[in-house]
C-alpha cells in the first residue's frame, strides 16, 4: 500500500495539537508531583517543543540531561532549540563526557563547521577514532563547507566500514548529485533499496536518483513517501521544494519550503528556496525578507549575498546591491558571478570607470570561463573602452580574446564607452 501512497503529510493538524495538549496536561501534573524520572522529563520537553513552548522545553530538556546524562535523544532535541553559540556553551547540565558530543553536534547544527570539525577531531583523539557516528558528522561538516570531494571521500570510507548503514546516505546522495555522478547514484539507490526499502533515507536517495534523471514527478513521489514515514524529515521537504521549482509549480514549492522551516528554522536552504520562489513571483520585498534570513544563517556564503544584491538591484536600492556584491567577493565568491554583476550594475548606472575596473577583475578570474556570454561581454566592453581612450594595444588584446571562442557572440555595445 505504501508504494502507491503520495499524499502530503501535515505537521500541525488540529487533532495533533489537541492530542499534544492533553498529553502536556498529564505530564505537567506528573512533573509537579515529582513522579517523572529523566526519561519522563525528556518526554515532557519533547511535548513542550512540539507546541512551540520552547523556553520551558529547554529547561525541561536540561533537567532531563542532568538526571539521565546518557540520553542522547535529549541532547539532539535540545540542540535544535539553541540558536546561538554563547547560549549553547552557557548551558549547565554537569561535566559528563557526553557534553562534548553535544557541543560538537550543536556546532554542526549552527553551521559553525570549523569549530565542529575541531571538536570531532578532539573526540577522535580521545578514543572515538573508529566511531562511524563521529566520522559521518565530519562528512556532514565538509558537506556544509561545500568541500564536496572531501565529503564524498569520507562517505565512501564509511560505506566500506559499515556497508549496511543508511543514516546520512541522503547527504551522500546530495553530494553525488552535485558532482553529477549518475552511475554512483544509481548504485547507491539500488543498494539502499536492497537494505531497507521503507526507510526515509532510502526514499530520499531514490528521489535524488530520479531527480538527476530529470524525472521530477517520480522524485516528488519518493520524497512524499519519505515524509509519510517521517513527517519531520527535513531533507525531503527541502528537496521536494526544489523539484516543484523544476516543474515551475511555485506555490507547491513555497508550501514545501515552509514545511521545512517548520521542522528546522536553521535550514538556510529552505529560506533561500522561499526567496527564489517569491523572486519568480516578482514579489521582491518577500524575496528580500527570506534572503536576509538565509544570509543570517550563512553569513559567509556568497550565494546568499549575491541573491540579496540581485533583489536590492530589482528594488533599485543600488547602494545596498553594490555592498552585497562586494561582500560576496570578499568572502570568496563560490559561483564567480558577483564581480560580473557588480560590473554590470556600475555599467547600468553609467559609472564607467568603476565598471571597467570590475570587468578587468572579472575577466582575470578563471572561474568566469564557465559563463562564456558574460565573459565575452566583458572582453568587448573593455575593448570598446580602451579603443575610445586611444589605447589600441589594450583594445586589441581584449578584442582578440573573443576570437579564442568557437561560439558565435553578438556583442551588445554600450554607447557610454
C-alpha positions in Angstrom: 0.0 0.0 0.0 2.9 2.4 0.8 4.2 2.1 -2.8 1.1 3.9 -4.1 0.9 6.5 -1.3 1.8 10.0 -2.4 -0.4 12.3 -0.3 1.1 15.1 1.7 1.8 15.0 5.4 0.5 17.6 7.8 2.7 18.5 10.7 0.3 20.7 12.7 -3.2 19.4 12.1 -5.9 20.2 14.7 -6.0 16.6 16.0 -2.3 16.5 16.6 -2.3 19.8 18.6 -5.3 18.6 20.7 -3.5 15.3 21.5 -0.3 17.1 22.4 -2.2 19.5 24.7 -3.9 16.6 26.5 -0.6 14.8 26.9 1.0 18.1 28.2 -1.6 18.4 30.9 -0.8 14.9 32.1 2.9 15.3 32.1 2.7 18.7 33.8 0.8 17.2 36.6 3.2 14.2 37.0 6.2 16.6 36.9 4.7 18.9 39.6 4.2 15.9 41.8 7.8 14.7 41.3 6.8 11.5 39.6 8.9 11.8 36.4 12.4 10.4 36.0 14.9 11.7 33.4 13.2 9.9 30.6 9.8 11.2 31.6 11.1 14.7 31.8 12.6 14.3 28.4 9.2 13.3 27.0 7.7 16.4 28.8 10.3 18.6 27.0 9.5 17.0 23.6 5.8 17.7 24.0 6.5 21.3 25.1 8.7 21.7 22.0 6.0 20.3 19.7 3.7 23.0 21.0 6.3 25.7 20.4 6.8 26.3 24.2 10.5 26.4 23.6 11.7 28.3 26.6 10.2 25.8 29.1 11.2 23.0 26.8 14.9 24.0 27.1 14.6 24.0 30.9 13.0 20.5 30.9 15.5 19.0 28.5 18.4 20.4 30.5 16.8 18.9 33.6 16.4 15.5 31.9 20.0 15.5 30.9 21.1 16.1 34.5 19.1 13.1 35.6 19.9 10.9 32.6 23.2 12.2 31.1 23.5 9.3 28.6 20.1 10.1 27.0 21.4 11.2 23.6 17.9 12.0 22.3 17.5 14.8 24.8 20.7 16.4 23.6 19.5 16.2 20.0 16.2 17.8 20.9 18.0 20.5 22.9 20.4 21.3 20.1 17.6 22.1 17.7 16.3 24.8 20.2 19.6 26.5 20.8 20.3 29.1 18.1 23.4 30.8 19.4 26.9 29.6 20.3 27.1 31.6 23.6 23.7 30.2 24.8 24.8 26.6 24.0 28.1 27.0 25.9 26.4 28.5 28.9 24.0 25.6 29.4 24.7 24.0 32.8 24.0 20.2 32.8 27.1 19.0 34.5 30.5 17.8 33.3 29.5 14.5 31.8 31.6 13.4 28.8 28.5 13.3 26.6 28.6 17.1 26.8 31.5 17.1 24.3 29.3 15.2 21.7 26.5 17.7 22.3 28.8 20.7 21.7 30.2 19.2 18.5 26.7 18.3 17.2 25.5 21.8 18.0 28.3 23.4 16.1 27.4 21.5 13.0 23.7 22.4 13.5 24.7 26.1 13.7 26.9 25.7 10.6 29.9 26.5 12.7 31.7 23.8 10.7 35.3 24.6 11.5 34.5 24.5 15.3 32.6 21.3 14.8 35.4 19.6 12.9 37.9 20.6 15.6 35.5 19.2 18.3 35.1 15.9 16.5 38.9 15.7 15.9 39.4 16.1 19.6 36.8 13.3 20.2 38.7 11.0 17.8 42.0 11.7 19.6 40.1 10.9 22.9 39.4 7.4 21.7 36.5 7.6 19.3 38.5 7.3 16.1 36.5 4.2 14.9 33.1 5.8 15.7 31.1 5.8 12.5 28.9 8.5 14.0 31.8 10.8 14.5 33.1 10.2 11.0 29.6 10.8 9.5 29.3 14.1 11.3 32.7 15.2 10.0 31.4 14.3 6.5 28.4 16.4 7.2 30.6 19.3 8.2 32.6 19.1 4.9 29.3 19.0 3.1 28.2 22.2 4.8 31.6 23.8 3.9 31.0 22.7 0.2 34.2 20.7 0.3 32.4 18.1 -1.9 35.4 15.9 -2.8 36.5 15.5 0.8 32.9 14.8 2.0 32.5 12.1 -0.7 35.8 10.5 0.2 34.7 10.2 3.9 31.3 8.7 2.9 33.0 6.2 0.7 35.1 5.2 3.7 32.0 4.9 5.8 30.4 2.6 3.3 33.5 0.3 3.4 33.4 0.3 7.3 29.6 -0.1 7.6 28.1 -1.2 4.3 24.6 -1.5 5.7 24.4 2.0 7.2 21.6 4.2 5.8 22.0 7.1 8.1 23.3 10.2 6.3 23.1 8.4 3.0 20.7 11.1 1.8 23.5 13.6 2.3 25.9 11.4 0.4 23.4 11.2 -2.5 23.1 15.0 -2.5 26.9 15.2 -2.9 26.8 12.7 -5.8 24.1 14.8 -7.3 26.2 17.9 -7.2 29.1 16.1 -8.9 26.6 14.6 -11.4 27.9 11.1 -10.7 24.9 9.3 -12.2 26.4 5.8 -12.1 27.3 6.1 -8.4 23.8 7.4 -7.6 22.2 4.5 -9.3 24.4 2.1 -7.4 23.6 3.8 -4.1 19.9 3.8 -4.8 19.9 0.1 -5.7 21.9 -0.7 -2.6 19.7 1.4 -0.3 16.5 -0.3 -1.6 18.0 -3.8 -1.0 18.9 -2.9 2.6 15.6 -1.3 3.6 13.0 -0.2 1.1 10.8 1.5 3.7 13.5 3.8 5.3 13.1 7.6 4.8 16.8 7.8 3.8 16.2 5.2 1.1 13.2 7.1 -0.3 15.3 10.3 -0.3 18.2 8.6 -2.1 15.8 7.1 -4.8 14.2 10.6 -5.1 17.6 12.1 -5.8 18.3 9.4 -8.4 15.1 10.2 -10.3 15.9 13.9 -10.0 19.3 13.6 -11.6 17.5 11.8 -14.5 15.1 14.8 -14.7 12.1 12.6 -13.8 10.8 15.2 -11.3 7.4 13.7 -10.9 8.8 10.4 -9.7 11.3 12.2 -7.5 8.4 14.0 -5.8 6.6 10.7 -5.3 9.6 9.3 -3.4 10.1 12.4 -1.3 6.4 12.2 -0.3 6.9 8.6 0.7 9.8 9.6 2.9 7.5 12.1 4.6 4.8 9.5 5.2 7.5 7.6 7.1 8.8 10.6 8.9 6.8 13.9 8.6 9.7 15.8 10.1 12.3 14.6 7.7 13.9 17.9 6.8 15.8 16.9 3.6 12.7 15.5 2.0 10.7 18.8 2.4 13.5 20.9 1.1 14.3 18.6 -1.9 10.7 18.3 -2.7 10.6 22.1 -2.9 13.5 22.0 -5.4 11.6 19.5 -7.5 8.4 21.7 -7.6 10.6 24.6 -8.6 11.9 22.5 -11.5 8.3 21.8 -12.6 7.6 25.6 -12.2 5.0 24.8 -9.6 5.9 27.8 -7.4 3.0 27.6 -5.0 3.7 23.9 -4.2 7.4 24.7 -3.8 6.6 27.5 -1.3 4.5 25.1 0.8 7.3 22.5 0.8 9.9 25.1 1.9 7.5 26.4 4.6 7.2 22.9 6.0 11.0 22.6 6.0 11.2 25.8 8.0 8.7 24.5 10.5 10.8 21.4 11.0 14.1 23.3 11.4 14.3 27.1 11.3 18.0 26.9 10.7 17.7 25.3 7.3 19.2 28.0 5.2 18.3 26.1 2.0 14.6 26.3 2.7 14.8 30.1 3.4 16.8 30.5 0.3 14.3 28.5 -1.7 11.5 30.7 -0.4 13.4 33.7 -1.5 13.8 32.2 -5.0 10.2 31.3 -5.2 8.9 34.8 -4.4 11.5 36.2 -6.8 9.9 34.2 -9.6 6.5 35.6 -8.5 8.2 39.1 -8.7 7.4 39.7 -5.0 10.8 41.2 -4.4 10.2 42.5 -0.8 9.2 39.0 0.2 12.3 37.7 -1.5 14.4 40.2 0.4 13.0 39.1 3.7 13.8 35.4 3.1 17.2 36.0 1.6 18.1 38.1 4.6 17.3 35.2 6.9 19.3 32.8 4.7 22.2 35.3 4.9 22.0 35.5 8.7 22.3 31.7 8.8 25.1 31.6 6.3 26.9 35.0 6.6 29.9 33.8 4.7 28.1 32.2 1.8 28.5 34.3 -1.3 25.3 32.8 -2.9 23.1 34.5 -0.2 24.9 37.8 -0.7 24.5 37.6 -4.5 20.8 36.8 -4.1 20.5 39.8 -1.8 22.3 42.0 -4.2 20.1 41.0 -7.1 17.0 41.7 -5.1 18.2 45.1 -4.0 19.0 45.8 -7.6 15.5 44.9 -8.7 14.2 47.2 -5.9 16.5 49.9 -7.3 18.4 50.1 -4.0 21.7 50.2 -5.8 24.0 51.2 -3.0 22.8 48.2 -1.0 23.3 45.9 -4.0 26.8 47.2 -4.5 27.7 46.5 -0.9 26.3 42.9 -1.2 28.2 42.2 -4.4 31.5 43.5 -2.9 31.0 41.4 0.3 30.3 38.3 -1.8 33.7 38.9 -3.5 35.4 39.4 -0.1 34.1 36.2 1.5 35.0 34.1 -1.6 32.6 34.1 -4.5 31.6 30.5 -4.8 30.0 30.8 -8.2 32.3 33.5 -9.6 29.4 35.8 -10.6 29.4 38.6 -8.1 32.1 40.7 -9.8 30.3 40.4 -13.1 27.0 41.5 -11.6 28.8 44.4 -9.9 30.4 45.5 -13.2 27.0 45.3 -14.9 25.4 47.4 -12.2 28.1 50.1 -12.5 27.7 50.0 -16.3 23.9 50.4 -16.0 24.4 53.4 -13.7 26.8 55.0 -16.1 29.7 54.6 -13.7 32.2 53.8 -16.4 35.5 53.8 -14.6 34.1 51.6 -11.8 32.6 49.2 -14.3 35.9 48.9 -16.2 37.8 48.0 -13.1 35.2 45.4 -12.2 35.3 43.9 -15.7 39.1 43.7 -15.5 38.9 41.7 -12.2 36.1 39.5 -13.6 37.9 38.7 -16.8 41.1 37.8 -14.9 39.1 35.3 -12.8 39.5 31.8 -14.3 36.0 30.8 -13.0 34.5 33.4 -15.4 35.3 31.0 -18.2 32.2 28.9 -17.3 29.9 31.7 -18.4 31.0 32.5 -21.9 28.4 35.1 -22.7 29.2 37.2 -19.7 33.0 36.7 -20.2 32.9 37.9 -23.8 30.6 40.8 -23.0 33.3 41.8 -20.5 36.0 41.5 -23.2 34.1 43.5 -25.7 33.2 46.2 -23.1 36.9 46.6 -22.2 37.9 46.6 -25.9 35.4 49.4 -26.7 36.6 51.3 -23.6 40.3 51.2 -24.5 39.5 52.0 -28.1 37.7 55.1 -27.0 40.7 56.1 -24.9 43.1 55.6 -27.8 44.8 52.7 -26.1 44.8 50.4 -29.1 47.1 47.7 -27.7 44.8 47.0 -24.8 41.8 47.3 -27.0 43.2 44.7 -29.5 44.2 42.4 -26.6 40.6 42.2 -25.3 39.1 42.0 -28.8 41.4 39.1 -29.8 40.3 37.3 -26.6 36.8 37.0 -28.2 38.4 35.2 -31.2 39.5 32.3 -29.0 35.9 31.1 -28.8 34.3 28.8 -31.3 30.9 30.2 -30.2 29.1 32.9 -32.1 28.9 36.0 -29.9 26.8 39.0 -30.8 28.2 42.0 -28.8 25.8 44.5 -27.3 27.6 47.7 -27.5 27.1 50.3 -24.8 27.3 53.8 -26.3 28.6 55.2 -23.0 32.0 53.7 -23.7 
